[in-house]
Amino acid sequence: IFIRNKRLIGLFSTLGIISGLVISFSSKKVWEGTFQIVISESKSNIPINSNGIDSFLLAKVTGDNKKLSTEVEILKSPSILMEIFNFVQDEKIKSGSFSNLDFNQWKRDRLNINLLRNTSVLNITYNDTNKEIILPVLNKISNAYQNYSGKERSNNIEQGLSYLDEQLLIYSELSRKSSRQLQEFA
């Protein structure tokens, strides 16, 4: 079969090689950069005693009430990534290669954010035809994620501190009452 159809096979092979070379030389190179972020759900080693800190406070201070998948979706959201998208649009305008980009299309085509299976490691990949823009975009994404996690952590700490202040007022009033009762009894 091969010997009888060697001309046909040779013709299709030649056409395939030529079309592959034309496509490879005419297409733009796409550059890719990647980095990883560890998203940790902090676990507390503080024991809960009956007199003091309760589980609500520990959940607020340590962030135990967060789900990992929710964290990933928040990190994919426009509230975190819109500033980076605007930066990419500005850079595309400066370089003269601007096309009407939509945020969702940009995120779907250029940005890949995946949680590695059975881990808390977030793998972030960005690709673009402009080699010079990849590193600044990855740095901006990294900074945005760090700012988000820092803001979340400081919010949890502030909520924990306000809760402790409320508890301090409650227990100081109870302490005054019991001191008065002790003095009256004495």
Secondary structure as the mmCIF struct_conf table of DSSP 4:
data_model
#
loop_
_struct_conf.conf_type_id
_struct_conf.id
_struct_conf.beg_label_comp_id
_struct_conf.beg_label_asym_id
_struct_conf.beg_label_seq_id
_struct_conf.end_label_comp_id
_struct_conf.end_label_asym_id
_struct_conf.end_label_seq_id
TURN_TY1_P TURN_TY1_P1 PHE A 2 ASN A 5
HELX_RH_AL_P HELX_RH_AL_P1 LYS A 6 SER A 26
BEND BEND1 SER A 27 SER A 27
HELX_LH_PP_P HELX_LH_PP_P1 LYS A 28 LYS A 29
STRN STRN1 TRP A 31 VAL A 38
HELX_LH_PP_P HELX_LH_PP_P2 ILE A 46 ILE A 48
BEND BEND2 SER A 50 GLY A 52
HELX_RH_AL_P HELX_RH_AL_P2 SER A 55 THR A 62
TURN_TY1_P TURN_TY1_P2 ASP A 64 ASN A 65
HELX_RH_AL_P HELX_RH_AL_P3 LEU A 68 LEU A 75
TURN_TY1_P TURN_TY1_P3 LYS A 76 LYS A 76
BEND BEND3 SER A 77 SER A 77
HELX_RH_AL_P HELX_RH_AL_P4 PRO A 78 SER A 95
TURN_TY1_P TURN_TY1_P4 GLY A 96 GLY A 96
HELX_RH_AL_P HELX_RH_AL_P5 PHE A 103 ARG A 110
STRN STRN2 LEU A 111 LEU A 115
HELX_LH_PP_P HELX_LH_PP_P3 LEU A 116 LEU A 116
TURN_TY1_P TURN_TY1_P5 ARG A 117 ASN A 118
BEND BEND4 THR A 119 SER A 120
STRN STRN3 VAL A 121 ASP A 128
BEND BEND5 THR A 129 THR A 129
HELX_RH_AL_P HELX_RH_AL_P6 LYS A 131 PHE A 185
#
